Amino acid sequence: MYKLRTMRSDADDSLHKAYVEQLLTIPNDAAAPSPAGVLYKLDGDPRITRMGAFLRRSSLDELPQLINVLLGDMSLVGPRPALAYEAQLMPARHLTRFQVRPGITGLWQVSGRNRLTLGQALDLDVVYVKNWSLGRDFGIILRTLPAVLRGSCR
């Protein structure tokens, strides 16, 4: 998937792997958000450059993925692409999310992304896949811009 580089080129992903594994052990019904307070993202991640932090906050790092949409590798709406090690760690009940093309935005991104546990977000991916409709996709697209402008998509 195309993306603007936001991390140092020599970044070690072992810290992120351990973090994702920790997130996947949090019960779905846990009231607290993920340990760092932001889904998938490490708080103060040392791998991210200063410019990269800006690109992520503004969601500009996602724009190159429009090329993936044009190439047919991605959809505008769908579950976010997962890294191979993330997919291997996911419980079987969440594997339904891989039945559709990954998307630039999705149901959990506009449903309180940074207030959800990873399990809750993955559950929303499954809900999206099982209840897909063109109208739902259109609604998610309409909700994405306000969510990005509010900063609640990150």
C-alpha positions in Angstrom: 0.0 0.0 0.0 1.3 3.4 -0.9 1.9 5.8 1.9 4.1 8.8 2.7 7.1 7.8 4.9 6.5 8.9 8.4 9.1 6.8 10.2 12.8 6.6 10.2 14.1 4.3 7.5 16.0 2.2 10.1 13.0 1.8 12.4 12.8 -1.5 14.4 9.2 -2.8 14.5 9.7 -5.1 17.6 8.2 -2.4 19.9 5.1 -2.2 17.7 4.7 -6.0 17.5 4.8 -6.2 21.3 2.3 -3.4 21.5 -0.2 -5.0 19.1 0.1 -8.3 21.0 -0.7 -6.4 24.2 -3.7 -4.7 22.6 -5.1 -8.0 21.4 -5.2 -9.3 25.0 -7.5 -6.5 26.2 -11.0 -7.8 26.5 -13.6 -6.4 24.0 -15.8 -5.1 26.8 -13.0 -3.2 28.6 -14.1 0.3 29.4 -10.6 1.8 29.0 -9.1 2.6 25.6 -5.8 1.0 24.5 -2.8 1.6 26.8 -1.5 4.5 24.8 -5.0 5.9 24.3 -4.8 5.7 20.6 -5.6 2.6 18.6 -2.6 0.9 16.9 -0.4 3.9 17.7 2.3 3.9 20.3 2.3 7.1 22.4 5.5 9.0 21.7 6.7 6.4 19.2 10.4 7.0 18.7 10.3 5.7 15.1 8.2 8.6 13.9 9.9 11.7 12.4 8.7 15.2 13.3 7.3 15.7 9.8 5.8 12.2 10.0 3.9 13.2 13.2 2.4 16.1 11.3 1.5 14.0 8.3 -0.2 11.4 10.6 -2.1 14.1 12.6 -3.5 15.6 9.5 -4.1 12.2 7.8 -2.1 13.4 4.8 0.0 10.3 4.9 -3.1 8.4 3.7 -3.5 10.4 0.4 -1.1 8.2 -1.7 -3.5 5.2 -1.0 -5.8 6.8 -3.6 -3.4 5.3 -6.1 -4.1 1.9 -4.6 -7.8 2.6 -5.0 -7.3 3.5 -8.7 -5.2 0.3 -9.2 -8.0 -1.8 -7.6 -5.8 -2.9 -4.6 -7.9 -1.0 -2.1 -11.3 0.5 -1.7 -12.2 3.9 -0.4 -14.1 2.2 2.4 -13.2 -1.0 4.2 -11.2 -2.4 7.0 -7.7 -0.9 7.3 -4.9 -3.0 5.8 -3.1 -5.0 8.4 0.6 -5.9 8.6 1.3 -9.6 8.3 2.2 -10.0 11.9 -1.0 -8.2 13.0 -3.1 -10.5 10.9 -1.4 -13.6 12.5 -2.2 -12.3 16.0 -5.9 -11.7 15.3 -8.4 -14.0 16.8 -10.3 -16.2 14.3 -13.6 -14.2 14.9 -11.9 -11.2 13.3 -10.6 -12.9 10.1 -13.9 -12.0 8.3 -12.4 -8.6 7.8 -10.1 -10.0 5.1 -13.1 -11.0 2.9 -13.2 -7.5 1.4 -10.6 -5.1 0.0 -8.9 -3.0 2.6 -10.0 0.7 2.7 -8.7 4.1 3.3 -11.5 4.8 5.8 -13.9 2.5 7.5 -16.6 2.0 10.1 -14.4 2.2 13.2 -12.5 5.2 11.9 -15.7 7.2 12.1 -17.1 5.5 15.2 -14.7 6.7 17.8 -11.4 5.4 16.5 -9.1 6.6 19.3 -11.7 5.7 22.0 -11.9 2.0 21.1 -9.9 -1.0 22.1 -8.4 -2.9 19.2 -10.9 -5.7 19.8 -13.8 -3.2 19.5 -12.4 -1.8 16.3 -11.9 -5.3 14.8 -15.5 -6.2 15.8 -16.7 -3.1 13.8 -14.7 -4.4 10.8 -16.6 -7.6 11.0 -20.0 -5.7 11.4 -19.0 -3.7 8.3 -18.2 -6.8 6.2 -21.4 -8.7 7.3 -23.6 -5.7 6.6 -22.0 -4.1 3.6 -24.0 -1.9 1.4 -23.3 0.9 -1.0 -25.4 3.3 1.1 -23.4 2.4 4.2 -20.1 3.1 2.3 -21.5 6.5 1.2 -22.4 7.3 4.8 -19.0 6.4 6.0 -17.4 8.6 3.4 -19.6 11.5 4.4 -18.6 11.0 8.1 -14.9 10.7 7.3 -14.1 14.3 6.4 -15.6 15.8 9.6 -13.9 13.1 11.7 -10.5 14.0 10.1 -11.1 17.7 10.6 -12.0 17.1 14.3 -8.9 15.1 14.7 -10.9 12.1 15.9 -9.7 9.8 13.1 -6.2 9.6 14.6 
